[in-house]
Amino acid sequence: MAKHVVIDTDECIGCETCVELCSEVFAFNEDEEKAEVIKPEGGPEDCIEEAIESCPAECIRWE
C-alpha cells in the first residue's frame, strides 16, 4: 500500500514553509489561509521530508 502525504489543516498555521520548500506537492489555499496537498501521491521524498521537518505546526505527515 502506497503512502500519501497529508496536512492536518486544523493544525496548519498558514506559514507557507511547505509551499516554499516543495511547491510541486503543496500549495497555499487563499480562501482557507492554510496549506494544502495538491499531489497526495507525493513527489520527491527529500523535498517532502524537509517540509515535514521544517513545519512549525508539525501538521504534515505520511499516511
PDBQT receptor file of N, H, CA, C and O in Angstrom, charges set to zero:
ATOM      1  N   MET A   1       0.841  -1.185   0.000  1.00  0.00    +0.000 N 
ATOM      2  CA  MET A   1       0.000   0.000   0.000  1.00  0.00    +0.000 C 
ATOM      3  C   MET A   1       0.886   1.248   0.000  1.00  0.00    +0.000 C 
ATOM      4  O   MET A   1       1.791   1.373   0.825  1.00  0.00    +0.000 OA
ATOM      5  N   ALA A   2       0.629   2.143  -0.903  1.00  0.00    +0.000 N 
ATOM      6  H   ALA A   2      -0.106   2.042  -1.573  1.00  0.00    +0.000 HD
ATOM      7  CA  ALA A   2       1.435   3.357  -1.044  1.00  0.00    +0.000 C 
ATOM      8  C   ALA A   2       1.114   4.360   0.060  1.00  0.00    +0.000 C 
ATOM      9  O   ALA A   2      -0.017   4.443   0.540  1.00  0.00    +0.000 OA
ATOM     10  N   LYS A   3       2.129   5.111   0.445  1.00  0.00    +0.000 N 
ATOM     11  H   LYS A   3       3.047   5.043   0.055  1.00  0.00    +0.000 HD
ATOM     12  CA  LYS A   3       1.887   6.141   1.443  1.00  0.00    +0.000 C 
ATOM     13  C   LYS A   3       1.560   7.451   0.749  1.00  0.00    +0.000 C 
ATOM     14  O   LYS A   3       2.034   7.730  -0.352  1.00  0.00    +0.000 OA
ATOM     15  N   HIS A   4       0.733   8.252   1.424  1.00  0.00    +0.000 N 
ATOM     16  H   HIS A   4       0.348   8.025   2.318  1.00  0.00    +0.000 HD
ATOM     17  CA  HIS A   4       0.318   9.548   0.906  1.00  0.00    +0.000 C 
ATOM     18  C   HIS A   4       0.701  10.611   1.917  1.00  0.00    +0.000 C 
ATOM     19  O   HIS A   4       0.706  10.361   3.122  1.00  0.00    +0.000 OA
ATOM     20  N   VAL A   5       1.019  11.794   1.425  1.00  0.00    +0.000 N 
ATOM     21  H   VAL A   5       1.015  11.998   0.446  1.00  0.00    +0.000 HD
ATOM     22  CA  VAL A   5       1.332  12.910   2.306  1.00  0.00    +0.000 C 
ATOM     23  C   VAL A   5       0.028  13.657   2.622  1.00  0.00    +0.000 C 
ATOM     24  O   VAL A   5      -0.793  13.892   1.735  1.00  0.00    +0.000 OA
ATOM     25  N   VAL A   6      -0.147  14.022   3.888  1.00  0.00    +0.000 N 
ATOM     26  H   VAL A   6       0.520  13.831   4.608  1.00  0.00    +0.000 HD
ATOM     27  CA  VAL A   6      -1.349  14.733   4.319  1.00  0.00    +0.000 C 
ATOM     28  C   VAL A   6      -0.970  15.904   5.228  1.00  0.00    +0.000 C 
ATOM     29  O   VAL A   6       0.080  15.906   5.870  1.00  0.00    +0.000 OA
ATOM     30  N   ILE A   7      -1.855  16.889   5.260  1.00  0.00    +0.000 N 
ATOM     31  H   ILE A   7      -2.709  16.887   4.739  1.00  0.00    +0.000 HD
ATOM     32  CA  ILE A   7      -1.724  18.019   6.174  1.00  0.00    +0.000 C 
ATOM     33  C   ILE A   7      -2.949  18.036   7.071  1.00  0.00    +0.000 C 
ATOM     34  O   ILE A   7      -4.079  17.955   6.589  1.00  0.00    +0.000 OA
ATOM     35  N   ASP A   8      -2.730  18.141   8.363  1.00  0.00    +0.000 N 
ATOM     36  H   ASP A   8      -1.812  18.207   8.755  1.00  0.00    +0.000 HD
ATOM     37  CA  ASP A   8      -3.832  18.340   9.305  1.00  0.00    +0.000 C 
ATOM     38  C   ASP A   8      -4.165  19.830   9.252  1.00  0.00    +0.000 C 
ATOM     39  O   ASP A   8      -3.508  20.642   9.905  1.00  0.00    +0.000 OA
ATOM     40  N   THR A   9      -5.185  20.184   8.476  1.00  0.00    +0.000 N 
ATOM     41  H   THR A   9      -5.718  19.525   7.946  1.00  0.00    +0.000 HD
ATOM     42  CA  THR A   9      -5.491  21.596   8.262  1.00  0.00    +0.000 C 
ATOM     43  C   THR A   9      -5.978  22.302   9.531  1.00  0.00    +0.000 C 
ATOM     44  O   THR A   9      -5.901  23.527   9.623  1.00  0.00    +0.000 OA
ATOM     45  N   ASP A  10      -6.473  21.549  10.498  1.00  0.00    +0.000 N 
ATOM     46  H   ASP A  10      -6.535  20.554  10.424  1.00  0.00    +0.000 HD
ATOM     47  CA  ASP A  10      -6.856  22.164  11.777  1.00  0.00    +0.000 C 
ATOM     48  C   ASP A  10      -5.629  22.699  12.503  1.00  0.00    +0.000 C 
ATOM     49  O   ASP A  10      -5.718  23.682  13.239  1.00  0.00    +0.000 OA
ATOM     50  N   GLU A  11      -4.489  22.057  12.298  1.00  0.00    +0.000 N 
ATOM     51  H   GLU A  11      -4.416  21.258  11.701  1.00  0.00    +0.000 HD
ATOM     52  CA  GLU A  11      -3.247  22.450  12.975  1.00  0.00    +0.000 C 
ATOM     53  C   GLU A  11      -2.408  23.435  12.157  1.00  0.00    +0.000 C 
ATOM     54  O   GLU A  11      -1.557  24.131  12.709  1.00  0.00    +0.000 OA
ATOM     55  N   CYS A  12      -2.644  23.495  10.848  1.00  0.00    +0.000 N 
ATOM     56  H   CYS A  12      -3.336  22.929  10.399  1.00  0.00    +0.000 HD
ATOM     57  CA  CYS A  12      -1.849  24.353   9.965  1.00  0.00    +0.000 C 
ATOM     58  C   CYS A  12      -2.006  25.818  10.361  1.00  0.00    +0.000 C 
ATOM     59  O   CYS A  12      -3.118  26.293  10.596  1.00  0.00    +0.000 OA
ATOM     60  N   ILE A  13      -0.870  26.535  10.432  1.00  0.00    +0.000 N 
ATOM     61  H   ILE A  13       0.033  26.150  10.241  1.00  0.00    +0.000 HD
ATOM     62  CA  ILE A  13      -0.898  27.950  10.793  1.00  0.00    +0.000 C 
ATOM     63  C   ILE A  13      -0.714  28.866   9.578  1.00  0.00    +0.000 C 
ATOM     64  O   ILE A  13      -0.657  30.087   9.718  1.00  0.00    +0.000 OA
ATOM     65  N   GLY A  14      -0.623  28.275   8.400  1.00  0.00    +0.000 N 
ATOM     66  H   GLY A  14      -0.670  27.283   8.286  1.00  0.00    +0.000 HD
ATOM     67  CA  GLY A  14      -0.545  29.065   7.166  1.00  0.00    +0.000 C 
ATOM     68  C   GLY A  14       0.779  29.777   6.946  1.00  0.00    +0.000 C 
ATOM     69  O   GLY A  14       0.811  30.837   6.321  1.00  0.00    +0.000 OA
ATOM     70  N   CYS A  15       1.860  29.221   7.443  1.00  0.00    +0.000 N 
ATOM     71  H   CYS A  15       1.834  28.360   7.951  1.00  0.00    +0.000 HD
ATOM     72  CA  CYS A  15       3.170  29.878   7.316  1.00  0.00    +0.000 C 
ATOM     73  C   CYS A  15       3.762  29.755   5.917  1.00  0.00    +0.000 C 
ATOM     74  O   CYS A  15       4.646  30.527   5.547  1.00  0.00    +0.000 OA
ATOM     75  N   GLU A  16       3.285  28.799   5.146  1.00  0.00    +0.000 N 
ATOM     76  H   GLU A  16       2.567  28.171   5.447  1.00  0.00    +0.000 HD
ATOM     77  CA  GLU A  16       3.713  28.538   3.771  1.00  0.00    +0.000 C 
ATOM     78  C   GLU A  16       5.123  27.966   3.643  1.00  0.00    +0.000 C 
ATOM     79  O   GLU A  16       5.672  27.953   2.542  1.00  0.00    +0.000 OA
ATOM     80  N   THR A  17       5.717  27.500   4.720  1.00  0.00    +0.000 N 
ATOM     81  H   THR A  17       5.271  27.510   5.615  1.00  0.00    +0.000 HD
ATOM     82  CA  THR A  17       7.050  26.904   4.648  1.00  0.00    +0.000 C 
ATOM     83  C   THR A  17       7.052  25.703   3.704  1.00  0.00    +0.000 C 
ATOM     84  O   THR A  17       7.954  25.562   2.878  1.00  0.00    +0.000 OA
ATOM     85  N   CYS A  18       6.052  24.845   3.824  1.00  0.00    +0.000 N 
ATOM     86  H   CYS A  18       5.319  24.959   4.495  1.00  0.00    +0.000 HD
ATOM     87  CA  CYS A  18       5.994  23.654   2.968  1.00  0.00    +0.000 C 
ATOM     88  C   CYS A  18       5.852  24.039   1.496  1.00  0.00    +0.000 C 
ATOM     89  O   CYS A  18       6.421  23.385   0.622  1.00  0.00    +0.000 OA
ATOM     90  N   VAL A  19       5.095  25.097   1.227  1.00  0.00    +0.000 N 
ATOM     91  H   VAL A  19       4.633  25.628   1.937  1.00  0.00    +0.000 HD
ATOM     92  CA  VAL A  19       4.900  25.552  -0.152  1.00  0.00    +0.000 C 
ATOM     93  C   VAL A  19       6.227  26.053  -0.724  1.00  0.00    +0.000 C 
ATOM     94  O   VAL A  19       6.566  25.761  -1.871  1.00  0.00    +0.000 OA
ATOM     95  N   GLU A  20       6.970  26.806   0.079  1.00  0.00    +0.000 N 
ATOM     96  H   GLU A  20       6.695  27.044   1.011  1.00  0.00    +0.000 HD
ATOM     97  CA  GLU A  20       8.262  27.324  -0.371  1.00  0.00    +0.000 C 
ATOM     98  C   GLU A  20       9.265  26.194  -0.609  1.00  0.00    +0.000 C 
ATOM     99  O   GLU A  20      10.074  26.264  -1.534  1.00  0.00    +0.000 OA
ATOM    100  N   LEU A  21       9.212  25.163   0.218  1.00  0.00    +0.000 N 
ATOM    101  H   LEU A  21       8.555  25.106   0.969  1.00  0.00    +0.000 HD
ATOM    102  CA  LEU A  21      10.173  24.060   0.114  1.00  0.00    +0.000 C 
ATOM    103  C   LEU A  21       9.799  23.047  -0.960  1.00  0.00    +0.000 C 
ATOM    104  O   LEU A  21      10.680  22.439  -1.568  1.00  0.00    +0.000 OA
ATOM    105  N   CYS A  22       8.511  22.860  -1.199  1.00  0.00    +0.000 N 
ATOM    106  H   CYS A  22       7.796  23.354  -0.705  1.00  0.00    +0.000 HD
ATOM    107  CA  CYS A  22       8.076  21.767  -2.074  1.00  0.00    +0.000 C 
ATOM    108  C   CYS A  22       6.778  22.154  -2.804  1.00  0.00    +0.000 C 
ATOM    109  O   CYS A  22       5.721  21.569  -2.565  1.00  0.00    +0.000 OA
ATOM    110  N   SER A  23       6.878  23.134  -3.685  1.00  0.00    +0.000 N 
ATOM    111  H   SER A  23       7.737  23.609  -3.879  1.00  0.00    +0.000 HD
ATOM    112  CA  SER A  23       5.689  23.667  -4.356  1.00  0.00    +0.000 C 
ATOM    113  C   SER A  23       5.030  22.690  -5.329  1.00  0.00    +0.000 C 
ATOM    114  O   SER A  23       3.896  22.910  -5.756  1.00  0.00    +0.000 OA
ATOM    115  N   GLU A  24       5.723  21.632  -5.675  1.00  0.00    +0.000 N 
ATOM    116  H   GLU A  24       6.643  21.454  -5.328  1.00  0.00    +0.000 HD
ATOM    117  CA  GLU A  24       5.083  20.650  -6.561  1.00  0.00    +0.000 C 
ATOM    118  C   GLU A  24       4.125  19.722  -5.809  1.00  0.00    +0.000 C 
ATOM    119  O   GLU A  24       3.335  19.014  -6.432  1.00  0.00    +0.000 OA
ATOM    120  N   VAL A  25       4.190  19.724  -4.473  1.00  0.00    +0.000 N 
ATOM    121  H   VAL A  25       4.832  20.300  -3.966  1.00  0.00    +0.000 HD
ATOM    122  CA  VAL A  25       3.316  18.876  -3.664  1.00  0.00    +0.000 C 
ATOM    123  C   VAL A  25       2.346  19.708  -2.820  1.00  0.00    +0.000 C 
ATOM    124  O   VAL A  25       1.222  19.280  -2.558  1.00  0.00    +0.000 OA
ATOM    125  N   PHE A  26       2.784  20.897  -2.397  1.00  0.00    +0.000 N 
ATOM    126  H   PHE A  26       3.697  21.245  -2.610  1.00  0.00    +0.000 HD
ATOM    127  CA  PHE A  26       1.970  21.744  -1.518  1.00  0.00    +0.000 C 
ATOM    128  C   PHE A  26       1.624  23.066  -2.197  1.00  0.00    +0.000 C 
ATOM    129  O   PHE A  26       2.393  23.583  -3.007  1.00  0.00    +0.000 OA
ATOM    130  N   ALA A  27       0.453  23.606  -1.854  1.00  0.00    +0.000 N 
ATOM    131  H   ALA A  27      -0.172  23.186  -1.195  1.00  0.00    +0.000 HD
ATOM    132  CA  ALA A  27       0.037  24.920  -2.349  1.00  0.00    +0.000 C 
ATOM    133  C   ALA A  27      -0.646  25.650  -1.199  1.00  0.00    +0.000 C 
ATOM    134  O   ALA A  27      -1.036  25.042  -0.202  1.00  0.00    +0.000 OA
ATOM    135  N   PHE A  28      -0.785  26.970  -1.357  1.00  0.00    +0.000 N 
ATOM    136  H   PHE A  28      -0.469  27.464  -2.167  1.00  0.00    +0.000 HD
ATOM    137  CA  PHE A  28      -1.452  27.759  -0.331  1.00  0.00    +0.000 C 
ATOM    138  C   PHE A  28      -2.870  28.054  -0.781  1.00  0.00    +0.000 C 
ATOM    139  O   PHE A  28      -3.088  28.603  -1.860  1.00  0.00    +0.000 OA
ATOM    140  N   ASN A  29      -3.829  27.688   0.049  1.00  0.00    +0.000 N 
ATOM    141  H   ASN A  29      -3.652  27.241   0.926  1.00  0.00    +0.000 HD
ATOM    142  CA  ASN A  29      -5.239  27.941  -0.229  1.00  0.00    +0.000 C 
ATOM    143  C   ASN A  29      -5.581  29.320   0.330  1.00  0.00    +0.000 C 
ATOM    144  O   ASN A  29      -5.701  29.487   1.543  1.00  0.00    +0.000 OA
ATOM    145  N   GLU A  30      -5.736  30.296  -0.544  1.00  0.00    +0.000 N 
ATOM    146  H   GLU A  30      -5.639  30.160  -1.530  1.00  0.00    +0.000 HD
ATOM    147  CA  GLU A  30      -6.000  31.679  -0.124  1.00  0.00    +0.000 C 
ATOM    148  C   GLU A  30      -7.299  31.805   0.660  1.00  0.00    +0.000 C 
ATOM    149  O   GLU A  30      -7.371  32.573   1.620  1.00  0.00    +0.000 OA
ATOM    150  N   ASP A  31      -8.324  31.059   0.261  1.00  0.00    +0.000 N 
ATOM    151  H   ASP A  31      -8.266  30.435  -0.518  1.00  0.00    +0.000 HD
ATOM    152  CA  ASP A  31      -9.623  31.140   0.948  1.00  0.00    +0.000 C 
ATOM    153  C   ASP A  31      -9.539  30.643   2.381  1.00  0.00    +0.000 C 
ATOM    154  O   ASP A  31     -10.109  31.247   3.289  1.00  0.00    +0.000 OA
ATOM    155  N   GLU A  32      -8.827  29.539   2.582  1.00  0.00    +0.000 N 
ATOM    156  H   GLU A  32      -8.363  29.049   1.844  1.00  0.00    +0.000 HD
ATOM    157  CA  GLU A  32      -8.700  28.943   3.915  1.00  0.00    +0.000 C 
ATOM    158  C   GLU A  32      -7.533  29.526   4.709  1.00  0.00    +0.000 C 
ATOM    159  O   GLU A  32      -7.464  29.377   5.929  1.00  0.00    +0.000 OA
ATOM    160  N   GLU A  33      -6.603  30.201   3.989  1.00  0.00    +0.000 N 
ATOM    161  H   GLU A  33      -6.659  30.321   2.998  1.00  0.00    +0.000 HD
ATOM    162  CA  GLU A  33      -5.372  30.721   4.570  1.00  0.00    +0.000 C 
ATOM    163  C   GLU A  33      -4.547  29.617   5.236  1.00  0.00    +0.000 C 
ATOM    164  O   GLU A  33      -3.975  29.794   6.312  1.00  0.00    +0.000 OA
ATOM    165  N   LYS A  34      -4.513  28.479   4.554  1.00  0.00    +0.000 N 
ATOM    166  H   LYS A  34      -4.977  28.335   3.680  1.00  0.00    +0.000 HD
ATOM    167  CA  LYS A  34      -3.772  27.313   5.025  1.00  0.00    +0.000 C 
ATOM    168  C   LYS A  34      -3.158  26.599   3.828  1.00  0.00    +0.000 C 
ATOM    169  O   LYS A  34      -3.584  26.779   2.687  1.00  0.00    +0.000 OA
ATOM    170  N   ALA A  35      -2.154  25.790   4.116  1.00  0.00    +0.000 N 
ATOM    171  H   ALA A  35      -1.808  25.644   5.043  1.00  0.00    +0.000 HD
ATOM    172  CA  ALA A  35      -1.536  24.987   3.057  1.00  0.00    +0.000 C 
ATOM    173  C   ALA A  35      -2.430  23.789   2.751  1.00  0.00    +0.000 C 
ATOM    174  O   ALA A  35      -3.238  23.365   3.577  1.00  0.00    +0.000 OA
ATOM    175  N   GLU A  36      -2.263  23.259   1.551  1.00  0.00    +0.000 N 
ATOM    176  H   GLU A  36      -1.606  23.603   0.880  1.00  0.00    +0.000 HD
ATOM    177  CA  GLU A  36      -2.984  22.051   1.172  1.00  0.00    +0.000 C 
ATOM    178  C   GLU A  36      -2.080  21.198   0.306  1.00  0.00    +0.000 C 
ATOM    179  O   GLU A  36      -1.134  21.687  -0.312  1.00  0.00    +0.000 OA
ATOM    180  N   VAL A  37      -2.391  19.916   0.274  1.00  0.00    +0.000 N 
ATOM    181  H   VAL A  37      -3.159  19.519   0.776  1.00  0.00    +0.000 HD
ATOM    182  CA  VAL A  37      -1.636  18.975  -0.556  1.00  0.00    +0.000 C 
ATOM    183  C   VAL A  37      -2.288  18.958  -1.930  1.00  0.00    +0.000 C 
ATOM    184  O   VAL A  37      -3.480  18.679  -2.059  1.00  0.00    +0.000 OA
ATOM    185  N   ILE A  38      -1.501  19.257  -2.950  1.00  0.00    +0.000 N 
ATOM    186  H   ILE A  38      -0.533  19.483  -2.845  1.00  0.00    +0.000 HD
ATOM    187  CA  ILE A  38      -2.039  19.235  -4.316  1.00  0.00    +0.000 C 
ATOM    188  C   ILE A  38      -1.621  17.979  -5.075  1.00  0.00    +0.000 C 
ATOM    189  O   ILE A  38      -2.096  17.711  -6.178  1.00  0.00    +0.000 OA
ATOM    190  N   LYS A  39      -0.719  17.216  -4.456  1.00  0.00    +0.000 N 
ATOM    191  H   LYS A  39      -0.333  17.434  -3.559  1.00  0.00    +0.000 HD
ATOM    192  CA  LYS A  39      -0.255  15.970  -5.070  1.00  0.00    +0.000 C 
ATOM    193  C   LYS A  39      -0.103  14.931  -3.959  1.00  0.00    +0.000 C 
ATOM    194  O   LYS A  39       1.013  14.647  -3.524  1.00  0.00    +0.000 OA
ATOM    195  N   PRO A  40      -1.236  14.354  -3.492  1.00  0.00    +0.000 N 
ATOM    196  CA  PRO A  40      -1.188  13.441  -2.345  1.00  0.00    +0.000 C 
ATOM    197  C   PRO A  40      -0.310  12.212  -2.546  1.00  0.00    +0.000 C 
ATOM    198  O   PRO A  40       0.203  11.648  -1.580  1.00  0.00    +0.000 OA
ATOM    199  N   GLU A  41      -0.138  11.798  -3.795  1.00  0.00    +0.000 N 
ATOM    200  H   GLU A  41      -0.555  12.256  -4.579  1.00  0.00    +0.000 HD
ATOM    201  CA  GLU A  41       0.719  10.632  -4.038  1.00  0.00    +0.000 C 
ATOM    202  C   GLU A  41       2.189  10.975  -3.816  1.00  0.00    +0.000 C 
ATOM    203  O   GLU A  41       3.056  10.101  -3.847  1.00  0.00    +0.000 OA
ATOM    204  N   GLY A  42       2.453  12.261  -3.591  1.00  0.00    +0.000 N 
ATOM    205  H   GLY A  42       1.749  12.970  -3.566  1.00  0.00    +0.000 HD
ATOM    206  CA  GLY A  42       3.813  12.674  -3.251  1.00  0.00    +0.000 C 
ATOM    207  C   GLY A  42       4.598  13.155  -4.450  1.00  0.00    +0.000 C 
ATOM    208  O   GLY A  42       4.077  13.330  -5.552  1.00  0.00    +0.000 OA
ATOM    209  N   GLY A  43       5.851  13.357  -4.189  1.00  0.00    +0.000 N 
ATOM    210  H   GLY A  43       6.274  13.215  -3.294  1.00  0.00    +0.000 HD
ATOM    211  CA  GLY A  43       6.793  13.823  -5.187  1.00  0.00    +0.000 C 
ATOM    212  C   GLY A  43       8.159  13.428  -4.685  1.00  0.00    +0.000 C 
ATOM    213  O   GLY A  43       8.324  12.335  -4.144  1.00  0.00    +0.000 OA
ATOM    214  N   PRO A  44       9.141  14.289  -4.852  1.00  0.00    +0.000 N 
ATOM    215  CA  PRO A  44      10.480  13.978  -4.341  1.00  0.00    +0.000 C 
ATOM    216  C   PRO A  44      10.450  13.820  -2.820  1.00  0.00    +0.000 C 
ATOM    217  O   PRO A  44      10.129  14.763  -2.098  1.00  0.00    +0.000 OA
ATOM    218  N   GLU A  45      10.782  12.634  -2.348  1.00  0.00    +0.000 N 
ATOM    219  H   GLU A  45      11.042  11.867  -2.935  1.00  0.00    +0.000 HD
ATOM    220  CA  GLU A  45      10.679  12.360  -0.914  1.00  0.00    +0.000 C 
ATOM    221  C   GLU A  45      11.581  13.251  -0.079  1.00  0.00    +0.000 C 
ATOM    222  O   GLU A  45      11.225  13.598   1.046  1.00  0.00    +0.000 OA
ATOM    223  N   ASP A  46      12.750  13.632  -0.607  1.00  0.00    +0.000 N 
ATOM    224  H   ASP A  46      13.039  13.349  -1.521  1.00  0.00    +0.000 HD
ATOM    225  CA  ASP A  46      13.630  14.503   0.164  1.00  0.00    +0.000 C 
ATOM    226  C   ASP A  46      12.984  15.870   0.375  1.00  0.00    +0.000 C 
ATOM    227  O   ASP A  46      13.123  16.473   1.439  1.00  0.00    +0.000 OA
ATOM    228  N   CYS A  47      12.293  16.344  -0.625  1.00  0.00    +0.000 N 
ATOM    229  H   CYS A  47      12.181  15.855  -1.490  1.00  0.00    +0.000 HD
ATOM    230  CA  CYS A  47      11.582  17.621  -0.554  1.00  0.00    +0.000 C 
ATOM    231  C   CYS A  47      10.442  17.531   0.465  1.00  0.00    +0.000 C 
ATOM    232  O   CYS A  47      10.266  18.447   1.269  1.00  0.00    +0.000 OA
ATOM    233  N   ILE A  48       9.683  16.464   0.444  1.00  0.00    +0.000 N 
ATOM    234  H   ILE A  48       9.826  15.720  -0.209  1.00  0.00    +0.000 HD
ATOM    235  CA  ILE A  48       8.568  16.276   1.382  1.00  0.00    +0.000 C 
ATOM    236  C   ILE A  48       9.088  16.112   2.801  1.00  0.00    +0.000 C 
ATOM    237  O   ILE A  48       8.536  16.691   3.736  1.00  0.00    +0.000 OA
ATOM    238  N   GLU A  49      10.143  15.330   2.966  1.00  0.00    +0.000 N 
ATOM    239  H   GLU A  49      10.592  14.860   2.206  1.00  0.00    +0.000 HD
ATOM    240  CA  GLU A  49      10.726  15.143   4.302  1.00  0.00    +0.000 C 
ATOM    241  C   GLU A  49      11.219  16.470   4.876  1.00  0.00    +0.000 C 
ATOM    242  O   GLU A  49      11.064  16.724   6.070  1.00  0.00    +0.000 OA
ATOM    243  N   GLU A  50      11.807  17.309   4.039  1.00  0.00    +0.000 N 
ATOM    244  H   GLU A  50      11.933  17.102   3.069  1.00  0.00    +0.000 HD
ATOM    245  CA  GLU A  50      12.265  18.620   4.509  1.00  0.00    +0.000 C 
ATOM    246  C   GLU A  50      11.072  19.469   4.947  1.00  0.00    +0.000 C 
ATOM    247  O   GLU A  50      11.153  20.175   5.952  1.00  0.00    +0.000 OA
ATOM    248  N   ALA A  51       9.974  19.406   4.207  1.00  0.00    +0.000 N 
ATOM    249  H   ALA A  51       9.909  18.832   3.391  1.00  0.00    +0.000 HD
ATOM    250  CA  ALA A  51       8.761  20.142   4.578  1.00  0.00    +0.000 C 
ATOM    251  C   ALA A  51       8.204  19.627   5.906  1.00  0.00    +0.000 C 
ATOM    252  O   ALA A  51       7.793  20.418   6.755  1.00  0.00    +0.000 OA
ATOM    253  N   ILE A  52       8.189  18.301   6.088  1.00  0.00    +0.000 N 
ATOM    254  H   ILE A  52       8.523  17.659   5.398  1.00  0.00    +0.000 HD
ATOM    255  CA  ILE A  52       7.702  17.712   7.341  1.00  0.00    +0.000 C 
ATOM    256  C   ILE A  52       8.562  18.189   8.504  1.00  0.00    +0.000 C 
ATOM    257  O   ILE A  52       8.042  18.597   9.543  1.00  0.00    +0.000 OA
ATOM    258  N   GLU A  53       9.870  18.135   8.329  1.00  0.00    +0.000 N 
ATOM    259  H   GLU A  53      10.292  17.803   7.486  1.00  0.00    +0.000 HD
ATOM    260  CA  GLU A  53      10.792  18.513   9.402  1.00  0.00    +0.000 C 
ATOM    261  C   GLU A  53      10.784  20.015   9.679  1.00  0.00    +0.000 C 
ATOM    262  O   GLU A  53      11.067  20.429  10.803  1.00  0.00    +0.000 OA
ATOM    263  N   SER A  54      10.466  20.836   8.682  1.00  0.00    +0.000 N 
ATOM    264  H   SER A  54      10.236  20.500   7.769  1.00  0.00    +0.000 HD
ATOM    265  CA  SER A  54      10.508  22.291   8.831  1.00  0.00    +0.000 C 
ATOM    266  C   SER A  54       9.185  22.899   9.278  1.00  0.00    +0.000 C 
ATOM    267  O   SER A  54       9.137  24.078   9.631  1.00  0.00    +0.000 OA
ATOM    268  N   CYS A  55       8.123  22.122   9.269  1.00  0.00    +0.000 N 
ATOM    269  H   CYS A  55       8.162  21.165   8.982  1.00  0.00    +0.000 HD
ATOM    270  CA  CYS A  55       6.798  22.646   9.615  1.00  0.00    +0.000 C 
ATOM    271  C   CYS A  55       6.735  23.027  11.096  1.00  0.00    +0.000 C 
ATOM    272  O   CYS A  55       6.871  22.159  11.958  1.00  0.00    +0.000 OA
ATOM    273  N   PRO A  56       6.528  24.320  11.404  1.00  0.00    +0.000 N 
ATOM    274  CA  PRO A  56       6.491  24.728  12.807  1.00  0.00    +0.000 C 
ATOM    275  C   PRO A  56       5.268  24.191  13.557  1.00  0.00    +0.000 C 
ATOM    276  O   PRO A  56       5.299  24.065  14.781  1.00  0.00    +0.000 OA
ATOM    277  N   ALA A  57       4.201  23.876  12.834  1.00  0.00    +0.000 N 
ATOM    278  H   ALA A  57       4.175  23.978  11.840  1.00  0.00    +0.000 HD
ATOM    279  CA  ALA A  57       2.996  23.343  13.467  1.00  0.00    +0.000 C 
ATOM    280  C   ALA A  57       3.013  21.814  13.550  1.00  0.00    +0.000 C 
ATOM    281  O   ALA A  57       2.135  21.214  14.171  1.00  0.00    +0.000 OA
ATOM    282  N   GLU A  58       4.010  21.189  12.924  1.00  0.00    +0.000 N 
ATOM    283  H   GLU A  58       4.722  21.677  12.419  1.00  0.00    +0.000 HD
ATOM    284  CA  GLU A  58       4.135  19.721  12.878  1.00  0.00    +0.000 C 
ATOM    285  C   GLU A  58       2.839  19.049  12.423  1.00  0.00    +0.000 C 
ATOM    286  O   GLU A  58       2.385  18.068  13.013  1.00  0.00    +0.000 OA
ATOM    287  N   CYS A  59       2.256  19.604  11.356  1.00  0.00    +0.000 N 
ATOM    288  H   CYS A  59       2.625  20.401  10.877  1.00  0.00    +0.000 HD
ATOM    289  CA  CYS A  59       0.960  19.088  10.900  1.00  0.00    +0.000 C 
ATOM    290  C   CYS A  59       1.027  18.295   9.589  1.00  0.00    +0.000 C 
ATOM    291  O   CYS A  59      -0.010  17.916   9.044  1.00  0.00    +0.000 OA
ATOM    292  N   ILE A  60       2.239  18.041   9.078  1.00  0.00    +0.000 N 
ATOM    293  H   ILE A  60       3.082  18.349   9.520  1.00  0.00    +0.000 HD
ATOM    294  CA  ILE A  60       2.408  17.288   7.835  1.00  0.00    +0.000 C 
ATOM    295  C   ILE A  60       2.937  15.903   8.186  1.00  0.00    +0.000 C 
ATOM    296  O   ILE A  60       3.838  15.760   9.012  1.00  0.00    +0.000 OA
ATOM    297  N   ARG A  61       2.366  14.886   7.547  1.00  0.00    +0.000 N 
ATOM    298  H   ARG A  61       1.634  15.002   6.875  1.00  0.00    +0.000 HD
ATOM    299  CA  ARG A  61       2.813  13.512   7.830  1.00  0.00    +0.000 C 
ATOM    300  C   ARG A  61       2.506  12.596   6.650  1.00  0.00    +0.000 C 
ATOM    301  O   ARG A  61       1.747  12.938   5.743  1.00  0.00    +0.000 OA
ATOM    302  N   TRP A  62       3.117  11.438   6.699  1.00  0.00    +0.000 N 
ATOM    303  H   TRP A  62       3.733  11.161   7.435  1.00  0.00    +0.000 HD
ATOM    304  CA  TRP A  62       2.817  10.360   5.752  1.00  0.00    +0.000 C 
ATOM    305  C   TRP A  62       1.713   9.499   6.345  1.00  0.00    +0.000 C 
ATOM    306  O   TRP A  62       1.687   9.277   7.555  1.00  0.00    +0.000 OA
ATOM    307  N   GLU A  63       0.815   9.018   5.521  1.00  0.00    +0.000 N 
ATOM    308  H   GLU A  63       0.837   9.199   4.538  1.00  0.00    +0.000 HD
ATOM    309  CA  GLU A  63      -0.191   8.037   5.949  1.00  0.00    +0.000 C 
ATOM    310  C   GLU A  63      -0.091   6.818   5.069  1.00  0.00    +0.000 C 
ATOM    311  O   GLU A  63      -0.846   5.863   5.250  1.00  0.00    +0.000 OA
TER     312      GLU A  63
